[in-house]
Amino acid sequence: MRVDVLLFGPIAQRAGRASVPVEVAEDGATLAHVRAELNRIEPELARDLASCRLAVNHAFAGENTQIQTGDEIAVIGFVSGG
């Protein structure tokens, strides 16, 4: 299945785009699979991605969360400020 992973802020700037299409297995795909494939497709983002959380359908989710066709997946980087 193909999912589009949304990127924001500095990660999107480094990737040069706001989303990355990722192919994962149709059955049993998890966010861990998405993260691994994203690291393969965009190796220059691997260090940044290691410290980011993933969200599915507007909610943070763990690496073992299974995904379905049509789910919205986003990479959420850490934000600092004051």
N, CA, C and O atoms as a Tinker XYZ file with bonds, in Angstrom:
   328  protein
     1  N      0.846000   -1.168000    0.000000    73     2
     2  CA     0.000000    0.000000    0.000000    64     1     3
     3  C      0.890000    1.228000    0.000000    63     2     4     5
     4  O      2.008000    1.213000    0.515000    81     3
     5  N      0.373000    2.276000   -0.583000    73     3     6
     6  CA     1.100000    3.542000   -0.614000    64     5     7
     7  C      0.448000    4.503000    0.362000    63     6     8     9
     8  O     -0.770000    4.679000    0.371000    81     7
     9  N      1.285000    5.122000    1.186000    73     7    10
    10  CA     0.816000    6.167000    2.088000    64     9    11
    11  C      1.684000    7.398000    1.862000    63    10    12    13
    12  O      2.875000    7.290000    1.570000    81    11
    13  N      1.081000    8.548000    1.999000    73    11    14
    14  CA     1.830000    9.795000    1.931000    64    13    15
    15  C      2.134000   10.239000    3.348000    63    14    16    17
    16  O      1.225000   10.407000    4.161000    81    15
    17  N      3.411000   10.429000    3.646000    73    15    18
    18  CA     3.842000   10.862000    4.971000    64    17    19
    19  C      4.074000   12.366000    4.910000    63    18    20    21
    20  O      4.896000   12.849000    4.131000    81    19
    21  N      3.342000   13.096000    5.741000    73    19    22
    22  CA     3.433000   14.549000    5.763000    64    21    23
    23  C      4.645000   15.000000    6.564000    63    22    24    25
    24  O      4.939000   14.446000    7.623000    81    23
    25  N      5.343000   16.004000    6.057000    73    23    26
    26  CA     6.514000   16.573000    6.711000    64    25    27
    27  C      6.245000   18.043000    6.990000    63    26    28    29
    28  O      5.546000   18.709000    6.226000    81    27
    29  N      6.803000   18.551000    8.092000    73    27    30
    30  CA     6.592000   19.944000    8.469000    64    29    31
    31  C      7.914000   20.597000    8.875000    63    30    32    33
    32  O      8.881000   19.915000    9.212000    81    31
    33  N      7.934000   21.921000    8.837000    73    31    34
    34  CA     9.053000   22.694000    9.357000    64    33    35
    35  C     10.389000   22.351000    8.738000    63    34    36    37
    36  O     10.488000   22.124000    7.532000    81    35
    37  N     11.437000   22.313000    9.587000    73    35    38
    38  CA    12.790000   22.076000    9.086000    64    37    39
    39  C     12.952000   20.742000    8.359000    63    38    40    41
    40  O     13.751000   20.639000    7.428000    81    39
    41  N     12.211000   19.734000    8.769000    73    39    42
    42  CA    12.325000   18.429000    8.095000    64    41    43
    43  C     11.808000   18.535000    6.665000    63    42    44    45
    44  O     12.420000   17.996000    5.742000    81    43
    45  N     10.697000   19.220000    6.476000    73    43    46
    46  CA    10.168000   19.425000    5.127000    64    45    47
    47  C     11.140000   20.251000    4.288000    63    46    48    49
    48  O     11.320000   19.988000    3.099000    81    47
    49  N     11.761000   21.242000    4.905000    73    47    50
    50  CA    12.736000   22.060000    4.183000    64    49    51
    51  C     13.928000   21.233000    3.731000    63    50    52    53
    52  O     14.376000   21.357000    2.592000    81    51
    53  N     14.448000   20.382000    4.627000    73    51    54
    54  CA    15.595000   19.541000    4.265000    64    53    55
    55  C     15.233000   18.539000    3.171000    63    54    56    57
    56  O     16.047000   18.249000    2.295000    81    55
    57  N     14.007000   18.012000    3.225000    73    55    58
    58  CA    13.563000   17.050000    2.214000    64    57    59
    59  C     13.209000   17.745000    0.902000    63    58    60    61
    60  O     13.190000   17.113000   -0.155000    81    59
    61  N     12.926000   19.054000    0.972000    73    59    62
    62  CA    12.546000   19.786000   -0.222000    64    61    63
    63  C     11.127000   19.511000   -0.677000    63    62    64    65
    64  O     10.767000   19.763000   -1.827000    81    63
    65  N     10.321000   18.988000    0.245000    73    63    66
    66  CA     8.919000   18.705000   -0.084000    64    65    67
    67  C      8.104000   18.546000    1.195000    63    66    68    69
    68  O      8.655000   18.336000    2.276000    81    67
    69  N      6.794000   18.649000    1.058000    73    67    70
    70  CA     5.903000   18.591000    2.211000    64    69    71
    71  C      5.369000   17.194000    2.491000    63    70    72    73
    72  O      4.746000   16.962000    3.527000    81    71
    73  N      5.609000   16.264000    1.577000    73    71    74
    74  CA     5.186000   14.880000    1.817000    64    73    75
    75  C      6.066000   13.931000    1.026000    63    74    76    77
    76  O      6.676000   14.299000    0.022000    81    75
    77  N      6.112000   12.692000    1.512000    73    75    78
    78  CA     6.907000   11.653000    0.867000    64    77    79
    79  C      6.011000   10.430000    0.682000    63    78    80    81
    80  O      5.453000    9.928000    1.658000    81    79
    81  N      5.862000    9.939000   -0.552000    73    79    82
    82  CA     5.102000    8.707000   -0.742000    64    81    83
    83  C      5.933000    7.511000   -0.281000    63    82    84    85
    84  O      7.105000    7.382000   -0.635000    81    83
    85  N      5.316000    6.650000    0.503000    73    83    86
    86  CA     6.010000    5.490000    1.063000    64    85    87
    87  C      5.203000    4.233000    0.747000    63    86    88    89
    88  O      3.988000    4.200000    0.943000    81    87
    89  N      5.880000    3.211000    0.261000    73    87    90
    90  CA     5.242000    1.921000   -0.020000    64    89    91
    91  C      5.536000    0.954000    1.124000    63    90    92    93
    92  O      6.693000    0.749000    1.493000    81    91
    93  N      4.481000    0.363000    1.680000    73    91    94
    94  CA     4.617000   -0.653000    2.721000    64    93    95
    95  C      3.684000   -1.810000    2.393000    63    94    96    97
    96  O      2.798000   -1.680000    1.548000    81    95
    97  N      3.883000   -2.932000    3.059000    73    95    98
    98  CA     3.049000   -4.109000    2.830000    64    97    99
    99  C      1.582000   -3.788000    3.088000    63    98   100   101
   100  O      1.264000   -2.974000    3.956000    81    99
   101  N      0.705000   -4.415000    2.349000    73    99   102
   102  CA    -0.731000   -4.177000    2.499000    64   101   103
   103  C     -1.243000   -4.657000    3.844000    63   102   104   105
   104  O     -2.051000   -3.980000    4.480000    81   103
   105  N     -0.780000   -5.818000    4.283000    73   103   106
   106  CA    -1.261000   -6.406000    5.541000    64   105   107
   107  C     -0.213000   -6.284000    6.630000    63   106   108   109
   108  O      0.958000   -6.601000    6.416000    81   107
   109  N     -0.634000   -5.826000    7.795000    73   107   110
   110  CA     0.245000   -5.801000    8.955000    64   109   111
   111  C      1.268000   -4.695000    8.984000    63   110   112   113
   112  O      2.205000   -4.748000    9.781000    81   111
   113  N      1.120000   -3.689000    8.138000    73   111   114
   114  CA     2.083000   -2.585000    8.132000    64   113   115
   115  C      1.927000   -1.757000    9.399000    63   114   116   117
   116  O      0.812000   -1.467000    9.833000    81   115
   117  N      3.057000   -1.383000    9.986000    73   115   118
   118  CA     3.067000   -0.571000   11.197000    64   117   119
   119  C      3.850000    0.718000   10.940000    63   118   120   121
   120  O      4.476000    0.892000    9.895000    81   119
   121  N      3.793000    1.602000   11.916000    73   119   122
   122  CA     4.584000    2.822000   11.805000    64   121   123
   123  C      6.069000    2.521000   11.770000    63   122   124   125
   124  O      6.832000    3.276000   11.166000    81   123
   125  N      6.499000    1.443000   12.398000    73   123   126
   126  CA     7.912000    1.055000   12.325000    64   125   127
   127  C      8.301000    0.774000   10.876000    63   126   128   129
   128  O      9.396000    1.140000   10.450000    81   127
   129  N      7.425000    0.134000   10.121000    73   127   130
   130  CA     7.693000   -0.125000    8.704000    64   129   131
   131  C      7.761000    1.188000    7.923000    63   130   132   133
   132  O      8.623000    1.367000    7.063000    81   131
   133  N      6.852000    2.092000    8.230000    73   131   134
   134  CA     6.838000    3.392000    7.557000    64   133   135
   135  C      8.132000    4.145000    7.854000    63   134   136   137
   136  O      8.756000    4.694000    6.945000    81   135
   137  N      8.540000    4.172000    9.135000    73   135   138
   138  CA     9.769000    4.879000    9.507000    64   137   139
   139  C     10.989000    4.266000    8.799000    63   138   140   141
   140  O     11.843000    4.994000    8.295000    81   139
   141  N     11.067000    2.951000    8.763000    73   139   142
   142  CA    12.204000    2.286000    8.112000    64   141   143
   143  C     12.252000    2.624000    6.627000    63   142   144   145
   144  O     13.326000    2.896000    6.089000    81   143
   145  N     11.113000    2.609000    5.969000    73   143   146
   146  CA    11.076000    2.924000    4.544000    64   145   147
   147  C     11.377000    4.399000    4.302000    63   146   148   149
   148  O     12.046000    4.741000    3.327000    81   147
   149  N     10.896000    5.259000    5.164000    73   147   150
   150  CA    11.194000    6.685000    5.049000    64   149   151
   151  C     12.696000    6.930000    5.206000    63   150   152   153
   152  O     13.266000    7.749000    4.486000    81   151
   153  N     13.333000    6.234000    6.133000    73   151   154
   154  CA    14.796000    6.342000    6.296000    64   153   155
   155  C     15.524000    5.867000    5.052000    63   154   156   157
   156  O     16.559000    6.427000    4.687000    81   155
   157  N     14.995000    4.839000    4.395000    73   155   158
   158  CA    15.617000    4.323000    3.178000    64   157   159
   159  C     15.462000    5.318000    2.032000    63   158   160   161
   160  O     16.403000    5.544000    1.272000    81   159
   161  N     14.276000    5.910000    1.908000    73   159   162
   162  CA    13.992000    6.840000    0.812000    64   161   163
   163  C     14.710000    8.170000    0.999000    63   162   164   165
   164  O     15.213000    8.749000    0.036000    81   163
   165  N     14.756000    8.651000    2.233000    73   163   166
   166  CA    15.343000    9.959000    2.549000    64   165   167
   167  C     16.461000    9.793000    3.592000    63   166   168   169
   168  O     16.304000   10.244000    4.727000    81   167
   169  N     17.587000    9.155000    3.231000    73   167   170
   170  CA    18.630000    8.867000    4.221000    64   169   171
   171  C     19.206000   10.115000    4.892000    63   170   172   173
   172  O     19.687000   10.042000    6.022000    81   171
   173  N     19.161000   11.247000    4.212000    73   171   174
   174  CA    19.690000   12.469000    4.819000    64   173   175
   175  C     18.812000   12.956000    5.968000    63   174   176   177
   176  O     19.233000   13.829000    6.727000    81   175
   177  N     17.617000   12.419000    6.112000    73   175   178
   178  CA    16.725000   12.797000    7.210000    64   177   179
   179  C     16.778000   11.815000    8.382000    63   178   180   181
   180  O     16.136000   12.042000    9.408000    81   179
   181  N     17.530000   10.736000    8.240000    73   179   182
   182  CA    17.521000    9.662000    9.250000    64   181   183
   183  C     17.820000   10.173000   10.655000    63   182   184   185
   184  O     17.154000    9.776000   11.611000    81   183
   185  N     18.806000   11.040000   10.790000    73   183   186
   186  CA    19.142000   11.556000   12.127000    64   185   187
   187  C     17.986000   12.365000   12.713000    63   186   188   189
   188  O     17.663000   12.229000   13.893000    81   187
   189  N     17.370000   13.202000   11.890000    73   187   190
   190  CA    16.225000   13.983000   12.352000    64   189   191
   191  C     15.039000   13.085000   12.687000    63   190   192   193
   192  O     14.361000   13.286000   13.695000    81   191
   193  N     14.800000   12.105000   11.840000    73   191   194
   194  CA    13.648000   11.228000   12.048000    64   193   195
   195  C     13.762000   10.414000   13.330000    63   194   196   197
   196  O     12.752000   10.048000   13.929000    81   195
   197  N     14.992000   10.132000   13.749000    73   195   198
   198  CA    15.190000    9.344000   14.971000    64   197   199
   199  C     14.631000   10.052000   16.199000    63   198   200   201
   200  O     14.264000    9.396000   17.173000    81   199
   201  N     14.561000   11.381000   16.167000    73   199   202
   202  CA    14.075000   12.121000   17.326000    64   201   203
   203  C     12.658000   12.665000   17.124000    63   202   204   205
   204  O     12.185000   13.480000   17.915000    81   203
   205  N     11.994000   12.219000   16.079000    73   203   206
   206  CA    10.629000   12.679000   15.794000    64   205   207
   207  C      9.612000   11.620000   16.197000    63   206   208   209
   208  O      9.917000   10.432000   16.299000    81   207
   209  N      8.408000   12.091000   16.419000    73   207   210
   210  CA     7.294000   11.176000   16.660000    64   209   211
   211  C      6.450000   11.107000   15.402000    63   210   212   213
   212  O      6.452000   12.024000   14.581000    81   211
   213  N      5.734000   10.012000   15.267000    73   211   214
   214  CA     4.819000    9.852000   14.144000    64   213   215
   215  C      3.394000    9.944000   14.654000    63   214   216   217
   216  O      3.089000    9.537000   15.775000    81   215
   217  N      2.537000   10.479000   13.821000    73   215   218
   218  CA     1.120000   10.594000   14.159000    64   217   219
   219  C      0.302000    9.923000   13.064000    63   218   220   221
   220  O      0.660000    9.956000   11.887000    81   219
   221  N     -0.794000    9.319000   13.475000    73   219   222
   222  CA    -1.737000    8.709000   12.544000    64   221   223
   223  C     -3.089000    9.354000   12.789000    63   222   224   225
   224  O     -3.614000    9.327000   13.902000    81   223
   225  N     -3.640000    9.929000   11.740000    73   223   226
   226  CA    -4.961000   10.559000   11.819000    64   225   227
   227  C     -5.051000   11.553000   12.973000    63   226   228   229
   228  O     -5.998000   11.536000   13.760000    81   227
   229  N     -4.048000   12.413000   13.051000    73   227   230
   230  CA    -3.998000   13.542000   13.993000    64   229   231
   231  C     -3.756000   13.136000   15.448000    63   230   232   233
   232  O     -4.045000   13.919000   16.352000    81   231
   233  N     -3.242000   11.950000   15.692000    73   231   234
   234  CA    -2.944000   11.524000   17.067000    64   233   235
   235  C     -1.588000   10.833000   17.082000    63   234   236   237
   236  O     -1.295000   10.007000   16.217000    81   235
   237  N     -0.753000   11.178000   18.076000    73   235   238
   238  CA     0.525000   10.485000   18.212000    64   237   239
   239  C      0.274000    8.990000   18.350000    63   238   240   241
   240  O     -0.705000    8.563000   18.960000    81   239
   241  N      1.175000    8.206000   17.772000    73   239   242
   242  CA     1.008000    6.761000   17.793000    64   241   243
   243  C      2.369000    6.099000   17.969000    63   242   244   245
   244  O      3.398000    6.664000   17.598000    81   243
   245  N      2.364000    4.906000   18.536000    73   243   246
   246  CA     3.580000    4.140000   18.760000    64   245   247
   247  C      4.031000    3.406000   17.513000    63   246   248   249
   248  O      3.282000    3.267000   16.546000    81   247
   249  N      5.245000    2.946000   17.552000    73   247   250
   250  CA     5.848000    2.254000   16.409000    64   249   251
   251  C      5.084000    1.001000   15.996000    63   250   252   253
   252  O      5.115000    0.623000   14.825000    81   251
   253  N      4.398000    0.348000   16.937000    73   251   254
   254  CA     3.674000   -0.884000   16.630000    64   253   255
   255  C      2.247000   -0.647000   16.147000    63   254   256   257
   256  O      1.501000   -1.598000   15.915000    81   255
   257  N      1.867000    0.625000   15.994000    73   255   258
   258  CA     0.529000    0.948000   15.504000    64   257   259
   259  C      0.379000    0.496000   14.062000    63   258   260   261
   260  O      1.177000    0.864000   13.201000    81   259
   261  N     -0.645000   -0.303000   13.803000    73   259   262
   262  CA    -0.902000   -0.739000   12.438000    64   261   263
   263  C     -1.586000    0.379000   11.670000    63   262   264   265
   264  O     -2.386000    1.139000   12.218000    81   263
   265  N     -1.254000    0.461000   10.396000    73   263   266
   266  CA    -1.840000    1.486000    9.547000    64   265   267
   267  C     -2.704000    0.829000    8.474000    63   266   268   269
   268  O     -2.536000   -0.337000    8.117000    81   267
   269  N     -3.628000    1.634000    7.985000    73   267   270
   270  CA    -4.556000    1.186000    6.951000    64   269   271
   271  C     -4.484000    2.143000    5.765000    63   270   272   273
   272  O     -4.028000    3.278000    5.900000    81   271
   273  N     -4.929000    1.684000    4.628000    73   271   274
   274  CA    -5.035000    2.551000    3.464000    64   273   275
   275  C     -5.907000    3.750000    3.827000    63   274   276   277
   276  O     -6.971000    3.592000    4.425000    81   275
   277  N     -5.460000    4.929000    3.469000    73   275   278
   278  CA    -6.223000    6.137000    3.737000    64   277   279
   279  C     -5.852000    6.845000    5.021000    63   278   280   281
   280  O     -6.296000    7.970000    5.252000    81   279
   281  N     -5.034000    6.203000    5.879000    73   279   282
   282  CA    -4.596000    6.871000    7.100000    64   281   283
   283  C     -3.701000    8.057000    6.744000    63   282   284   285
   284  O     -2.928000    8.004000    5.787000    81   283
   285  N     -3.818000    9.117000    7.525000    73   283   286
   286  CA    -2.927000   10.263000    7.378000    64   285   287
   287  C     -1.780000   10.086000    8.357000    63   286   288   289
   288  O     -2.000000    9.994000    9.564000    81   287
   289  N     -0.570000   10.038000    7.849000    73   287   290
   290  CA     0.622000    9.854000    8.678000    64   289   291
   291  C      1.457000   11.118000    8.586000    63   290   292   293
   292  O      1.674000   11.660000    7.502000    81   291
   293  N      1.926000   11.582000    9.745000    73   291   294
   294  CA     2.719000   12.807000    9.778000    64   293   295
   295  C      3.928000   12.614000   10.678000    63   294   296   297
   296  O      3.865000   11.923000   11.695000    81   295
   297  N      5.019000   13.235000   10.285000    73   295   298
   298  CA     6.220000   13.285000   11.101000    64   297   299
   299  C      6.145000   14.576000   11.914000    63   298   300   301
   300  O      6.023000   15.666000   11.355000    81   299
   301  N      6.218000   14.443000   13.235000    73   299   302
   302  CA     6.131000   15.598000   14.120000    64   301   303
   303  C      7.479000   15.766000   14.811000    63   302   304   305
   304  O      7.861000   14.956000   15.656000    81   303
   305  N      8.192000   16.821000   14.443000    73   303   306
   306  CA     9.481000   17.114000   15.063000    64   305   307
   307  C      9.294000   17.830000   16.392000    63   306   308   309
   308  O      8.236000   18.392000   16.676000    81   307
   309  N     10.335000   17.795000   17.188000    73   307   310
   310  CA    10.288000   18.487000   18.459000    64   309   311
   311  C     10.414000   19.988000   18.238000    63   310   312   313
   312  O     11.139000   20.439000   17.351000    81   311
   313  N      9.711000   20.744000   19.044000    73   311   314
   314  CA     9.694000   22.194000   18.923000    64   313   315
   315  C     10.164000   22.775000   20.244000    63   314   316   317
   316  O      9.743000   22.326000   21.309000    81   315
   317  N     11.021000   23.756000   20.181000    73   315   318
   318  CA    11.453000   24.422000   21.403000    64   317   319
   319  C     11.148000   25.903000   21.278000    63   318   320   321
   320  O     10.939000   26.421000   20.181000    81   319
   321  N     11.127000   26.538000   22.359000    73   319   322
   322  CA    10.854000   27.962000   22.351000    64   321   323
   323  C     10.470000   28.408000   23.747000    63   322   324   325
   324  O     10.509000   27.621000   24.693000    81   323
   325  N     10.113000   29.624000   23.869000    73   323   326
   326  CA     9.785000   30.089000   25.201000    64   325   327
   327  C      8.937000   31.314000   25.198000    63   326   328
   328  O      8.581000   31.821000   26.262000    81   327
